[in-house]
Amino acid sequence: MDFQIVSGIPLPKGTGRPRKYDINIEAMDVGDMVMIPIDKSKVDSEVIIIRNFVRRYAKKNSGTKFTTRKIEGGVGVWRIS
């Protein structure tokens, strides 16, 4: 089987998996907090998803730090630096 090599074809943009929670952490300043309302029975599993999203963002954007906590009524995300 022969394959043809073609030049000049741009790489299609990867779509990836869409975010489950569209948290606008890019707009947060130090000291800001965003509250994500989540049912009490689902908080334990959903906080892991939110923490992973925040960690990925902080890793890609050095100089930003966040903390995520379970709070009454859902999950809170604070920007700490």
C-alpha positions in Angstrom: 0.0 0.0 0.0 1.4 3.4 -1.0 0.8 6.6 0.9 1.1 10.1 -0.6 3.0 12.8 1.3 1.3 16.2 1.0 2.8 19.5 2.0 1.1 22.7 3.1 -1.9 21.2 4.8 -2.6 23.0 8.1 -3.2 21.0 11.2 -6.9 21.1 12.3 -7.5 22.6 15.7 -8.2 20.0 18.4 -11.5 20.5 20.0 -10.9 18.6 23.2 -13.5 17.8 25.7 -15.8 20.7 26.8 -15.5 22.0 30.3 -18.2 20.7 32.7 -18.1 24.0 34.7 -17.4 27.2 32.7 -15.6 29.0 35.5 -14.2 32.4 34.4 -11.1 32.2 36.6 -9.1 34.2 34.0 -11.0 37.3 35.2 -10.3 36.7 38.9 -8.0 39.0 40.8 -6.1 38.1 44.0 -8.7 37.8 46.9 -11.6 37.1 44.6 -13.9 34.1 45.2 -16.3 32.2 42.9 -19.0 30.0 44.3 -20.2 27.0 42.3 -23.5 25.8 43.6 -23.7 22.0 43.8 -26.1 19.6 45.5 -24.8 18.3 48.8 -24.9 14.7 47.7 -22.6 15.4 44.6 -20.1 17.7 46.2 -17.5 15.1 47.0 -17.2 13.9 43.3 -17.6 17.3 41.7 -15.0 19.1 43.8 -12.4 16.8 42.3 -13.4 17.9 38.8 -13.2 21.5 39.8 -9.9 21.1 41.5 -8.4 19.4 38.5 -9.6 22.3 36.2 -8.1 24.9 38.5 -4.8 23.1 38.8 -4.5 22.8 35.0 -5.2 26.5 34.6 -2.6 27.4 37.3 0.0 25.1 35.8 -0.4 26.7 32.3 -0.4 30.3 33.8 2.6 30.5 36.1 2.2 33.1 38.9 -1.4 32.2 39.6 -2.4 30.2 42.6 -5.9 29.1 43.7 -7.4 27.2 46.5 -10.6 25.2 46.4 -12.8 24.3 49.3 -16.1 22.6 50.0 -18.5 25.2 51.5 -22.1 25.3 52.5 -24.1 25.1 49.2 -21.3 24.0 46.9 -17.7 24.6 46.2 -15.7 27.8 46.5 -12.6 28.8 44.5 -10.3 31.6 45.7 -7.4 33.2 43.9 -4.6 33.6 46.4 -1.8 34.9 44.1 
